[in-house]
Amino acid sequence: MIAPARTSAAAAPSALESETSAIVLPPGPFPAGDVRPGPTVRPRAALVIVALAPPLLLWLGLALGRARREDAFRARRVSRRALRRVLSEMRGGDRSAARLERWRELTTQLWPVGLAVPTADELAASTTEPETWRTLWAESEEALFSPRHHLAPDWPERATAALDRVAPLPQLTWLPVRHGHWLPPLATVALLAVLGVTAVQTLHAATMAPPAADPAAAYGEGKFAEAASGWALAASQRPGDWALHHNAALARGQIGQWGPAAGHWTAAWAVNREERAVQAGILTGLSELDGVDPALRRLLVGRPSDRLAGRLSVASWERLGLVGASALSIGLGLVVISLYTPIRPRIWLISGAVVAVVGGAVGYGAVDAIARHGVLADPLAAFVTETSDVRAVPSELMTNQQAATLFPGTMVIVDRTFLSWDHVITENGNEGWVRSEALVWLYGARKTGEIATVLREKPE
């Protein structure tokens, strides 16, 4: 039995293939409670929506506003409806000077006179029935400004009949159908910049039921198998708590069960890349296995670009990608605003282009880093801890099944579970059923002790 050693991560092997005469375990156990988020199901789709939806909606809104403002007949249609209301009130008996002045104001808006107080001849020249409107206008002037203040009793009826004979005004579409609506040289009103979109990521959290015995006490008493089982059970009930996985891995390592130890260290490392003890533990555990998932190997000891991707968890890269997508969205929004605002449009354009380029670069780097994680970027990823047969049906009673074999260190995706079986999909597309005890879920999707089914689209 190997006694725990209180050493730093520097004491761990520098590469997975290193041979050590004495295995030195990293520090631990650690107190539980630090829950870290796992990856989401569709990060790329979320980044595209965050980056493109707000500026496109902004552009659509600005184009709609410009199309509405440039409708030459809109003001005339509004004034025509108002004229009907005024004349209706006058026919009802309200022939006050205020009503008559309102009729004159609306009439100058109905006809494109271009003057606030035109003469009768100037108004008549803009109408379709010059004599009729000249007479109505002259009678309104006489009623308002002559000493008699007389208005013919049938004037409201004649004015209403003249209004009814006005041809219907064209109803232009309010949709931005012209090129100028989308790419106008100037706009009359400066708009506020687009607010960044706040990305909300769902944290997988569950209340951890206290185990039957204290794993830390059992570990201190040398009951490593009991401690490992307790910590593993707690980790399955509290997804994302890296300390529980690290402690379970320590206990497994003490009794030489390097498959489960490597699985739990991988689960701890998947959500916490900062803790040096976890980094040392995963290198120690994987070095004891005959094979390691290629993507995981590259993230740990691969090229500098791969190791850079391994510096942050998938959830951290997703958050960084959302920041980049938000910056790209804001930059594109500023570019759109530069097409409409008359206030220093060049400054808006240059600022938006710079912000968009920086945001796009950050977002692309985050997406590339997530892609380098391979199966580890899937929220239903699991680590194979022991040599396992992959069966066509979840049963060992059928002895004529054509079974494949998975080896410790392989990463799989679990798309559904049934009793004590998990249906797995490997990176190369092979699928089948394996025993649940042969897997360690990295992000804790399976509920221990329950018949759980996880619905998920199969990878394309």
N, C-alpha and C positions, 0 to 999 in steps of 0.2 A: 504494500500500500504506500502511496506517495504522499508525503506530508506537504501541506500547502506552504508555499514560499511567498513571503511578502516582498516581491520584487517589482520593478517597473516594467513597462512594455519593452524597454530596450533589451531585456534579457531573453525575449522571445526570438525564435528563428527569424532571420531576415528574409527568407524565401521559403516557399512551401516544400521544396524538395530537400531542405537541410536535414542532416542527420545529427541527432544529439545523443550523447551517451546517457545523460540524465535529463528527464523531462521536468521542467520547472513551470509550475502553474502560476498564473498571474494573481494579483491580489484579489481578495474577496473573503467572504461574501459582503455584498453591499445592501444597504437598506432599500426596501421597495418603495414605490410611490411615484417615481418619475416616469410618467406615461408619455410616450412619443407617438406622433401620428404615423400611419402607414400611407402608402400610395392610394390614389383614387383610381377609378375604373377607366375613365376616358380623359386623361390630362390633355392630349393633343387637341381634341375637339373643344375643350374648355378654353385653351389658349387661343384658338382661332376665333371663337366667339367673342372673347374678351378683347382681342386685338382689332377685329373688323366691325363688329356689330355697332358699337357706339359711334365711330366716325361715319359709317354708312347711314345710320339713323339721323345723325346731325346733318349730313349732306341732304338727305331726303327732306328734312324739316326746313332747311334753308331754301331748297328749291321750291317746295310747296308755298312757302311764304312769298317768295319772289313771284311765282306764277299768280298768286292771289292779288298781290299789289299791282301787277301789270295788266290786270283785267280792266280794260278801258270802259266797259259797260257796267261794272259793279256799282259804282257810285250812282249812276243813272237809274239802275234797277232799284236801289235803296230809296232814292228820292221819289220814284214813281209809287212805291208802296206807301211812303209817308204822305204823298199827295192824296191818295185815296182816303186815308184816315182823316186828314184835315177837311176835305170836301164832305165826308160823311158827317163830321161834327157840324159843319156849316149848314148842311141840309137839315140837320136836327134842330137848328135854331141858333147856334152859336155863330153869329156874324160879327163878332167883335173885331176891333182893329188888329189885335194880336193874331187872331186866326188868319186874317187877310194878309198880314205881313209874313206870316209863316208860309202861306201859299206862294207868295212872290219869291221868297228865298228858295223854296224847293223847286219852283219852276225854272229858276236860273241854273239849278243843278241838273234838272232833267234835260234841258237843251244846252248844247255846247256853245254858250254865248261868249264866255271868256270875260264877262264884266259882272261886277257885283250888283250894280243898279243900272241895267240897260234901259234905253228908251223903248217905246212900243215898236218902233221900226226896227231897232237892232235885235230885239227879241224875235220879231216876226221873221226876220231873215234867216234865223237858225231853225225854224220849225218846218213841219211838213204841211201845215195849213196856215199860211201867213195871215190871212184876213181874220180868221177865227181867233187866233192867239193875240193879234194886234188889238182886237176889240176887247177881249178879256183883260188884257194888261192895262189898256187905257181906262177902262171902267174901274179897275182896282185902284189906279192912281187917283182918279176923281173921287172915289169913296174915301180914300185916306187923306188926300191933301187939299181937296176943294172945300170951300166954306160949307157946302150942303152936306158933305159926308154921306152921299146917297149911293146905295148899291141896289141894282135892279133885283126884284124878288126872285126872278128865275136865273140869276147869275150862277149860283152853285150848281144847278142842274146843267146849264150850258157848259160850265167848266168841267163837270164830270163827264159829259158826253164827248167833249173834245179830248179829254184824257183817255177815254175808252177807245177812241179812234187812232191813238198813237200805236204804231206797229210794235209788236213784241220785240224787246231788245234781245240781241243774241246772248245766249247762255254759254259763255266760253267755259271749257273744262277747267276745273281747278287743279288738274294734274299738271306736273311740270313736263310738258311735252316738247318744249322748244329747247334748243341747245343753250340759249342764253339763260334759261332757268337753272341749268346745272353749272355752267361756267360763265357767270356774269363778270364783267370787268370790274364793277364797283357795286357796292350796296349802300343803302342810306343809313343803315343802323349797324353799329359794331356789336358783335355778339360776345358773350362770355366764353371763355375757353372750356373745353370738355373736361369734366371732372373725371379723375381716374376711377376705374372700376375696381371695387374691393372684392377680392376673391375669398370666398368662404369655403374652407375645407372641413369636411366632416371628420371628427376625431372618433376613432373606434375606442369606446370606453365602456367598461362594464364593472359592476360592483364585484369585488373579489370576496368570495366566501372564505372565511378562515379555515385553513386545513385542520384536520383532526389533531395533528401534532405540530409543534413549532419546528419548521425545517432548520432554522438556525441552531436551535438547541440540539437537534439530532446531528447536525453537521459537527458541532463542537464535541459531541460524544463519540464521534467516529462512525455514526450510523449513516454512511454516505448514501446508500441506496434509498433509505427512508427519506433522507433530506432531499435527494434528487426528485423523488416522486412528489413530495409536498410542493417543491418549488415549480415543478412542471405543471402540476394541477393548478396552482395559483396563476401561473403565466397563461394557461389556457383560458382562465376566467377573467384575466385582466390584460387584454391585448395591448401591446405597445410598451409594457413595463420591462425595459431592458434589463434591469437589475435582477428580476426573477429568472430570466433566461440565463444571465451570466452565472448566477448562483447555482442553477440546475446544472449548467455545464461544468462548473467546478466540482460538484459532487460526482457527476459522471466520470470526470477525468480522474478523480481519486481512486475509482475502482476499475479504471482501464476501459471504460465503455466509450471509446473515442468517436464512434458514429453519432450517438445521441449528444455527446459533448460538443462535437463540431456543429451539429444541427442547432443546438441552443445558442452557441456563440454566434452562429450566422444570424439567427433571429435577433440577438441583441445588437449585433453590428449593423443589421439592416435598418434599425431606427436610431442608433446612436453611434456616430462615427468619431465623436470627440474623446470618448473615454479611452485612455491608453491601455487600461487593463483589458477591455473588450478587444481592442486591436491585437494585443498580445495573445489573447485567448483564441481568437479565430485562427491566427497563424499557427499556434500550437496544435489545435485540434485538427485542422486540415492537413498539417504535415504528417499526421498519423494515418491518414487514409490513402488508399492506393490511387484514387482518382478524385478529381475535383471538377465541378462545373466550369467550363471554359470561360464564361463571362465573369464568374466570381474570381477565378484565377487572375484574369486580366485586370480586374479592378484592384486587386491586392498587390500583385507583383508584375504587372504588365508594363506597357509603354507609359511614358509620362502623361500622355493625354488620357489614357485609361485610368491611371492612378488619380489624376485630377478629378475625373468623374466620380471616383470612389471616395473622395474627400467628404462629400455630402450625401445624405440619405436621399432616397427618391422623393420623399415628401418635401425635403428642403429644396431639391431641384424644381419640384412642381411649384412651390411658392415663389422661387426666383423666376421661373418661367412666367408666372402670372404677373409678377412685377414688370418683367420685360414686355409682356403683352399689353399691360396697362399703359406703360410708357409709349409703346408703339401706337396704341389707340389715341392717346393724348396728342402725340406728334401728328398723326394723320388728321385729327380734328383741327389742329392749328393750321395745317395746310389747307383744309377745306374753308376755314374761316378767312384765310388770306384771299380766297377767291371772291369774297363778298364784302369784306370790310374796306372802307375808304381810308381808314386810319393806319398808315404805315403798313400796307400789305406785304411789302418785301421783308420787313422784320418778322411778321407772322410766318411767312413762308420759310425763311431761313431757320428760325427757331423750331418750327414744326419738323422740318427735315432733319435737323440734328437730333431732336428728341426721338423721332421715329427710327433713325438709323441705330442709335444707341439701344433703344428698346428692342428693335428687331434682332440686333446682335446678341443681346442678353437672352431673349426668348429662344433664338436658334441654338445657342450654346446649351441652354437648359434642356431643350428637346433632345439634342444630340447626347447629352450626358445620361438622360433617362434611357435612351435607346441602347446605350452601352451596357446597361444593367441587365438586359435580356429578360429572362424569366423573373429575376428579382424585382422588376418594376411592376409586376402583376400583384394586385392585392390578395390573390388567392394562391400565392406561391408557397411551396412547401419543400423541405429538405429531406431527402431519403437518408435514413440513418442506419439501415441494415440491408443486406442483400435480400431482395424481395422479388417474388414471381408476380408478373402482371397477368391477370386472368381476364377472360372475356366476360364472365359473369361473377358476381360477388358471392362465391361459394367455393369451398374446398371439397364438396361432395362429388362434383363432376370431375372425374379423374382424366377424362379424355380431352380436356381443354388444352389448346395450344398456347403455352405460357411463354412470355418473354421474361427477361430478368433486368431489374434495376439494381445498381450498385451504390454503396454509400458515397455521398458527395454529389449525387445527381440532384438537379433542381427540376421540379415538376409543378404543374398547375392543377389544382383540384377544383373541378367544376361542379361536382355534386358528391354527396355522401349518402351511405345507406348502412344503418346499423354500425357495425365495426369495420366497414369497408369505405375506402375513398376511391372515386373515379379520377384518374390522373391523366394528364396530357403532357407528353414530353416536348422538348423544344423542337424536335424534328417531326412532330405530329403524331407519333404513336400514342395510343391510349388504351386504357384498361383499368382493372380494379386491383388494388393492393390493400393489405391490412393497414388499418389506421395507426396502429402502434409503430409502424415502420416509418412514420412521417413526423416531422416537426413543422408546424405551420409558422411561417415567419411573422405573419401579421395577425394571427389568432382568430381566423374566421370560424373555425369549428368550435362548437360548444361541447366540452367534455361531458360525457354522461347523457347526452341528448341525441335523439335521432334527428339530425340536422340535414337539411337540403339547401344547397347554395345554387341559386339560379344564375347562370352566366352565359353570355354568348360565347360560342366557340371561336377561337382566334382564326382570322382569315388566313 
